[in-house]
Amino acid sequence: MAPPSLPGRASPAPWRPPVDPEKPPCPYQPGLKLELRSHTAPKPFGHNLYGPSLRVQVPDADLRQVTQTRLVVAHPPIEAAAATSSAISQSARLTVTGNIAVADARGAQVVACSVELPAAKTPGAKTTTFTAVAKIYDALYYSFANRNHPAFPVDPTWEADMDYSREVAAFEHMKNLKTSGQLGGFAPCYYGSWTFSLPIRHNGKVVTRPVRLILMEKLTGASIWSLYRTSKSTPNAEPNAHHIKEEWRLEVLARLLEGEVRQHHAGVDQKDLAARNVYLVPPQGQTALNPVGPAPRVVLIDYNTSIVWEKTRIGVLADQYPKAKLPPNPMWKYWHESLPEFYGWCPKEWRAKPKLRQQWLAKRFGGKNAAQFAPIEEKLSFAE
């Protein structure tokens, strides 16, 4: 962790990565073809609730002395402590078909892709092709400069492995619960963790370096954040979605809050509930969102900061499955929460009058609806 600036002293100059002539442009562009192999991710790490990691952070002094290319080649992604011997290795061919979030120094690269699975070794079997989203944890295209403390570098090999380990842990946990009927479609469908190799010229020789990725469902629709607009008459006002019918927005909000508590009950906390991470998918049979029609499927994305409780030092919490039969009531969890990440989605009156939010929570999740959730053990009082 970078030390704070002392009072009365000027902030140190920003640290800049050294010139890196060996670093190629970000390759994750349409047309790129990759040969994938299934991969077992290491245990999640990087949060104090998790135990020690096999990945050791490169000291700050060492980071300052190397190029990002040299660092990434010298510190490849770690392997799981003990790969599952019973797991059958799979292969696949991926073709990038479009960019979703691709840029140097942005962290994980996200692309749309076509994936071809080879035919099974049985008579008459055929290859399977499907569309997906690939999230690629390539340390060479993570930020080398520390965005929170600009005077310091950050270890991108640590960051990439950490993101991969956490995201795989969350998706694998939720996938296992889906097969037992405990969790619905609040997260994207997950198609596994994979690895591939890329060539790179280093020290005058061409070497290969491994890169990890996950495959998941390609969602149609839009994020809540992308539906926000800025008023032309009041350009300094915060962006919002108040042009969309309030009844539809509140139905989306209810599904979001219920999905979040059910996901917590299933053992996962996503830890980044924000408008940019909530995706709205048109109802089955429709190709576009219709704010005057049926409510969409609400999907929470981005699990690189998530916690899977059964993998922590604490273990499964008292309000989680199987210790608790029912999830917490969203009314209880959000009674005192102003939902600042969703000011632009909630009715604007809620911000000044929290009682209005509480009345909505009581109507939506109280009464007969409360039977779907664990009993609330405390009295909830309305704000004045």
C-alpha positions as CSV (number, residue, x, y, z in Angstrom):
1,M,0.0,0.0,0.0
2,A,1.3,3.4,-0.9
3,P,2.1,5.8,2.0
4,P,-0.1,8.9,2.4
5,S,1.4,12.3,1.6
6,L,2.7,14.3,4.6
7,P,1.0,17.6,5.5
8,G,2.7,20.6,4.0
9,R,4.6,18.5,1.4
10,A,4.0,18.5,-2.3
11,S,2.6,15.3,-3.7
12,P,5.4,13.2,-5.4
13,A,5.5,13.2,-9.2
14,P,3.5,10.5,-11.0
15,W,5.4,7.3,-11.7
16,R,5.6,6.4,-15.4
17,P,6.4,2.9,-16.7
18,P,9.7,2.7,-18.6
19,V,9.7,2.7,-22.4
20,D,8.8,-0.8,-23.5
21,P,9.7,-1.4,-27.2
22,E,9.0,-5.2,-26.9
23,K,5.4,-4.7,-25.9
24,P,3.1,-5.3,-28.9
25,P,-0.2,-3.5,-29.4
26,C,-3.2,-5.1,-27.7
27,P,-4.0,-8.1,-30.0
28,Y,-7.7,-8.7,-29.0
29,Q,-9.2,-7.5,-32.1
30,P,-11.9,-9.0,-34.5
31,G,-10.4,-11.8,-36.5
32,L,-8.0,-13.0,-33.8
33,K,-8.1,-16.8,-33.5
34,L,-7.0,-18.6,-30.3
35,E,-6.5,-22.2,-29.4
36,L,-7.9,-22.8,-25.9
37,R,-7.4,-25.5,-23.3
38,S,-9.6,-25.9,-20.2
39,H,-7.9,-24.7,-17.1
40,T,-8.3,-25.1,-13.3
41,A,-7.9,-21.7,-11.6
42,P,-6.0,-21.1,-8.4
43,K,-8.0,-20.5,-5.2
44,P,-9.3,-16.9,-4.9
45,F,-7.0,-14.5,-3.2
46,G,-6.3,-10.8,-2.6
47,H,-8.9,-10.2,0.1
48,N,-8.1,-10.5,3.8
49,L,-10.9,-13.0,4.2
50,Y,-9.0,-15.4,2.0
51,G,-6.0,-17.3,3.0
52,P,-2.4,-16.8,1.7
53,S,-1.8,-17.1,-2.0
54,L,0.7,-18.9,-4.1
55,R,1.1,-15.6,-6.0
56,V,3.7,-13.3,-4.3
57,Q,3.5,-9.6,-5.2
58,V,6.7,-8.3,-6.9
59,P,8.2,-5.6,-4.5
60,D,7.8,-2.0,-5.5
61,A,11.6,-1.5,-5.9
62,D,11.7,-4.3,-8.4
63,L,8.7,-3.1,-10.3
64,R,10.5,0.3,-10.9
65,Q,13.4,-1.5,-12.6
66,V,11.7,-3.5,-15.3
67,T,9.5,-3.1,-18.4
68,Q,6.0,-4.5,-18.3
69,T,7.0,-7.1,-21.0
70,R,9.9,-8.3,-18.9
71,L,7.8,-8.5,-15.8
72,V,5.0,-10.5,-17.5
73,V,7.4,-12.9,-19.1
74,A,9.3,-13.5,-15.8
75,H,6.1,-13.9,-13.8
76,P,3.6,-16.0,-15.7
77,P,0.1,-16.8,-14.3
78,I,0.2,-19.2,-11.4
79,E,-1.4,-22.7,-11.4
80,A,-3.8,-24.2,-8.9
81,A,-2.0,-25.8,-5.9
82,A,-3.4,-29.2,-7.0
83,A,-5.2,-29.6,-10.3
84,T,-8.1,-32.0,-10.2
85,S,-6.7,-35.2,-11.7
86,S,-10.2,-36.4,-12.6
87,A,-10.9,-33.4,-14.7
88,I,-11.0,-34.1,-18.5
89,S,-9.0,-31.6,-20.5
90,Q,-11.0,-29.9,-23.2
91,S,-9.9,-27.9,-26.2
92,A,-11.7,-25.2,-28.1
93,R,-11.1,-22.7,-30.9
94,L,-12.1,-19.1,-30.3
95,T,-12.5,-16.3,-32.9
96,V,-12.9,-12.7,-31.8
97,T,-15.9,-11.2,-33.5
98,G,-16.1,-7.8,-31.7
99,N,-14.8,-5.6,-29.0
100,I,-16.8,-4.9,-25.9
101,A,-14.1,-3.4,-23.6
102,V,-10.6,-3.5,-25.1
103,A,-7.8,-1.1,-24.4
104,D,-4.2,-1.0,-23.2
105,A,-4.0,-0.6,-19.4
106,R,-7.7,-1.1,-18.8
107,G,-7.4,-4.4,-16.9
108,A,-9.3,-7.5,-18.2
109,Q,-10.1,-7.3,-21.9
110,V,-13.7,-8.2,-22.9
111,V,-14.6,-9.4,-26.4
112,A,-17.5,-11.0,-28.2
113,C,-16.5,-14.3,-29.8
114,S,-17.4,-17.4,-31.6
115,V,-16.3,-20.7,-29.9
116,E,-16.0,-24.0,-31.7
117,L,-15.8,-27.2,-29.6
118,P,-14.5,-30.3,-31.3
119,A,-16.7,-33.3,-31.9
120,A,-16.9,-35.9,-29.2
121,K,-15.2,-39.2,-29.9
122,T,-18.4,-41.0,-30.7
123,P,-19.9,-42.0,-34.0
124,G,-21.9,-39.3,-35.7
125,A,-20.7,-36.5,-33.3
126,K,-20.3,-33.0,-34.8
127,T,-18.5,-29.9,-33.8
128,T,-20.4,-27.4,-31.7
129,T,-20.2,-23.7,-32.3
130,F,-21.7,-21.0,-30.0
131,T,-21.4,-17.3,-29.4
132,A,-20.0,-16.1,-26.1
133,V,-18.2,-13.3,-24.3
134,A,-14.6,-13.9,-23.3
135,K,-13.0,-12.0,-20.4
136,I,-9.2,-12.1,-20.8
137,Y,-6.9,-11.6,-17.9
138,D,-3.7,-10.6,-19.7
139,A,-1.3,-8.9,-17.4
140,L,0.5,-7.2,-20.3
141,Y,-2.6,-5.0,-20.8
142,Y,-3.3,-4.2,-17.2
143,S,-2.2,-0.9,-15.9
144,F,1.4,-0.8,-14.7
145,A,0.9,2.6,-13.0
146,N,-1.1,2.7,-9.8
147,R,-4.3,4.6,-10.5
148,N,-5.1,5.1,-6.8
149,H,-1.5,6.3,-6.0
150,P,0.0,7.7,-9.1
151,A,3.5,8.0,-7.7
152,F,3.8,4.2,-7.4
153,P,3.7,1.2,-9.8
154,V,1.4,-1.8,-9.3
155,D,2.1,-5.4,-10.0
156,P,-0.1,-6.3,-13.1
157,T,0.7,-10.0,-12.8
158,W,-0.8,-10.0,-9.3
159,E,-3.8,-8.1,-10.4
160,A,-4.6,-10.3,-13.4
161,D,-4.2,-13.5,-11.4
162,M,-6.3,-12.1,-8.6
163,D,-9.2,-11.1,-10.9
164,Y,-9.1,-14.5,-12.6
165,S,-9.1,-16.4,-9.4
166,R,-12.0,-14.5,-7.9
167,E,-14.2,-14.5,-11.0
168,V,-13.7,-18.2,-11.6
169,A,-14.5,-18.9,-7.9
170,A,-17.7,-17.0,-8.1
171,F,-18.9,-18.5,-11.4
172,E,-18.0,-22.0,-10.5
173,H,-19.8,-21.7,-7.2
174,M,-23.0,-20.3,-8.8
175,K,-22.8,-22.9,-11.6
176,N,-22.8,-25.7,-9.1
177,L,-25.8,-24.2,-7.2
178,K,-27.7,-23.8,-10.5
179,T,-27.4,-27.5,-11.1
180,S,-29.0,-28.1,-7.7
181,G,-31.8,-25.6,-8.3
182,Q,-30.6,-23.0,-5.8
183,L,-30.0,-20.0,-8.0
184,G,-31.6,-18.6,-11.1
185,G,-30.3,-16.5,-14.0
186,F,-29.1,-13.4,-12.0
187,A,-25.6,-14.0,-13.3
188,P,-24.5,-14.7,-16.9
189,C,-24.3,-18.3,-17.9
190,Y,-20.8,-19.6,-17.4
191,Y,-18.9,-21.7,-19.9
192,G,-15.7,-22.4,-18.0
193,S,-12.1,-21.2,-17.4
194,W,-9.5,-21.6,-20.1
195,T,-5.9,-20.8,-21.1
196,F,-4.1,-20.1,-24.3
197,S,-0.6,-19.0,-25.4
198,L,0.6,-16.0,-27.3
199,P,4.0,-15.5,-28.9
200,I,6.1,-12.5,-27.9
201,R,9.7,-11.3,-28.8
202,H,11.8,-10.9,-25.7
203,N,15.6,-10.5,-25.4
204,G,15.9,-11.1,-29.1
205,K,14.0,-14.4,-29.0
206,V,10.4,-15.4,-29.6
207,V,8.9,-17.0,-26.5
208,T,5.3,-18.0,-25.7
209,R,3.4,-16.8,-22.6
210,P,0.2,-18.2,-21.1
211,V,-2.9,-16.1,-20.7
212,R,-6.1,-17.0,-18.8
213,L,-9.7,-16.3,-19.7
214,I,-13.3,-17.2,-18.9
215,L,-16.2,-17.7,-21.3
216,M,-19.7,-16.6,-20.4
217,E,-23.1,-15.8,-21.9
218,K,-23.3,-13.0,-24.5
219,L,-26.1,-10.8,-23.3
220,T,-28.4,-8.7,-25.4
221,G,-29.9,-5.5,-24.0
222,A,-28.1,-2.7,-22.1
223,S,-26.7,-1.8,-18.8
224,I,-28.7,0.5,-16.5
225,W,-25.9,3.1,-16.8
226,S,-26.1,3.1,-20.6
227,L,-29.8,4.1,-20.4
228,Y,-29.0,7.3,-18.4
229,R,-29.3,10.6,-20.2
230,T,-28.2,14.1,-19.5
231,S,-30.8,16.8,-19.7
232,K,-30.2,19.3,-22.5
233,S,-32.1,22.0,-20.5
234,T,-30.0,21.3,-17.3
235,P,-26.6,20.0,-18.6
236,N,-25.0,20.2,-15.2
237,A,-27.6,17.8,-13.7
238,E,-26.5,14.2,-12.9
239,P,-27.3,11.7,-15.7
240,N,-30.5,9.8,-15.1
241,A,-33.1,7.5,-16.6
242,H,-36.2,9.5,-15.4
243,H,-37.4,9.6,-19.0
244,I,-38.2,5.9,-18.7
245,K,-41.5,4.9,-17.1
246,E,-41.2,4.8,-13.3
247,E,-43.3,1.7,-12.9
248,W,-40.9,-0.2,-15.2
249,R,-37.8,1.2,-13.4
250,L,-39.1,0.1,-10.0
251,E,-39.9,-3.4,-11.3
252,V,-36.3,-3.6,-12.4
253,L,-35.1,-2.3,-9.1
254,A,-37.2,-4.8,-7.2
255,R,-35.7,-7.7,-9.3
256,L,-32.2,-6.3,-8.7
257,L,-32.5,-6.1,-4.9
258,E,-34.2,-9.6,-4.7
259,G,-31.5,-11.1,-7.0
260,E,-28.8,-9.6,-4.9
261,V,-30.1,-11.0,-1.6
262,R,-30.7,-14.4,-3.2
263,Q,-27.1,-14.4,-4.6
264,H,-25.9,-13.6,-1.1
265,H,-28.0,-16.4,0.3
266,A,-26.3,-18.7,-2.3
267,G,-22.9,-17.7,-0.9
268,V,-21.6,-15.0,-3.2
269,D,-21.3,-11.3,-2.6
270,Q,-20.4,-9.4,-5.9
271,K,-19.1,-6.4,-4.0
272,D,-19.6,-3.9,-6.8
273,L,-23.4,-3.2,-7.1
274,A,-23.3,-0.3,-9.6
275,A,-25.4,0.8,-12.5
276,R,-22.7,-0.1,-15.0
277,N,-22.7,-3.7,-13.7
278,V,-26.5,-4.3,-14.0
279,Y,-27.5,-5.6,-17.4
280,L,-31.1,-5.6,-18.6
281,V,-31.9,-8.4,-21.0
282,P,-35.2,-8.4,-23.1
283,P,-37.8,-11.0,-22.2
284,Q,-37.7,-14.2,-24.1
285,G,-39.0,-13.8,-27.6
286,Q,-38.1,-10.1,-27.8
287,T,-35.0,-8.6,-29.3
288,A,-35.0,-5.2,-27.7
289,L,-35.8,-3.6,-24.3
290,N,-39.3,-2.2,-24.2
291,P,-39.8,0.2,-21.2
292,V,-43.5,0.2,-21.7
293,G,-43.7,-3.6,-22.0
294,P,-42.8,-6.6,-19.7
295,A,-39.9,-6.2,-17.3
296,P,-36.5,-7.6,-18.5
297,R,-34.3,-10.2,-17.0
298,V,-31.9,-8.4,-14.6
299,V,-28.3,-9.7,-14.7
300,L,-25.5,-8.7,-12.4
301,I,-22.1,-8.8,-14.1
302,D,-18.4,-8.4,-13.1
303,Y,-17.3,-10.6,-10.3
304,N,-13.6,-9.8,-10.0
305,T,-14.0,-8.2,-6.6
306,S,-16.5,-10.9,-5.3
307,I,-16.3,-13.0,-2.2
308,V,-17.3,-16.7,-2.1
309,W,-17.9,-17.2,1.5
310,E,-17.4,-20.9,1.7
311,K,-13.8,-20.4,0.5
312,T,-13.0,-17.8,3.1
313,R,-11.6,-18.2,6.6
314,I,-15.0,-17.5,8.0
315,G,-17.0,-20.0,5.9
316,V,-20.7,-20.0,5.1
317,L,-22.6,-17.3,7.0
318,A,-25.6,-17.8,9.2
319,D,-28.0,-16.3,6.7
320,Q,-26.7,-18.3,3.8
321,Y,-27.6,-21.7,2.3
322,P,-27.7,-24.4,3.7
323,K,-27.6,-22.8,7.2
324,A,-30.6,-20.6,6.3
325,K,-33.6,-21.9,4.3
326,L,-34.6,-18.5,3.0
327,P,-32.7,-15.4,1.9
328,P,-32.7,-12.2,3.8
329,N,-35.6,-9.8,3.1
330,P,-34.5,-7.0,0.8
331,M,-36.7,-4.7,2.8
332,W,-34.5,-5.4,5.9
333,K,-31.2,-5.1,4.0
334,Y,-32.0,-1.9,2.2
335,W,-34.2,-0.1,4.7
336,H,-31.4,2.3,5.7
337,E,-29.6,2.2,2.3
338,S,-30.1,5.3,0.1
339,L,-28.9,3.4,-3.0
340,P,-26.5,6.2,-4.2
341,E,-25.3,4.1,-7.1
342,F,-28.9,4.2,-8.5
343,Y,-30.0,7.8,-7.8
344,G,-30.4,8.2,-11.5
345,W,-32.7,5.1,-11.7
346,C,-34.8,5.5,-8.5
347,P,-37.6,8.2,-8.3
348,K,-35.9,11.5,-7.7
349,E,-38.1,12.2,-4.7
350,W,-36.5,9.3,-2.8
351,R,-33.2,11.2,-2.4
352,A,-34.7,13.9,-0.1
353,K,-37.5,11.8,1.4
354,P,-36.1,8.3,2.4
355,K,-39.5,7.4,3.8
356,L,-40.8,7.1,0.3
357,R,-38.2,4.5,-0.5
358,Q,-39.0,2.6,2.7
359,Q,-42.8,2.7,1.9
360,W,-42.0,1.2,-1.5
361,L,-39.8,-1.5,0.1
362,A,-42.6,-2.4,2.6
363,K,-45.2,-2.6,-0.2
364,R,-43.0,-4.7,-2.5
365,F,-41.4,-7.1,0.1
366,G,-43.7,-6.9,3.0
367,G,-47.1,-8.5,3.6
368,K,-47.7,-11.8,1.8
369,N,-44.5,-11.3,-0.2
370,A,-42.5,-11.5,3.0
371,A,-43.1,-15.3,3.2
372,Q,-40.4,-15.7,0.4
373,F,-37.7,-14.4,2.7
374,A,-36.3,-15.0,6.2
375,P,-38.3,-13.3,9.0
376,I,-37.2,-9.8,10.0
377,E,-36.2,-10.0,13.6
378,E,-36.2,-6.2,14.3
379,K,-38.8,-3.5,14.1
380,L,-38.2,-1.2,11.1
381,S,-39.2,2.4,11.7
382,F,-40.0,4.8,8.9
383,A,-37.7,7.9,8.5
384,E,-39.3,11.2,9.4
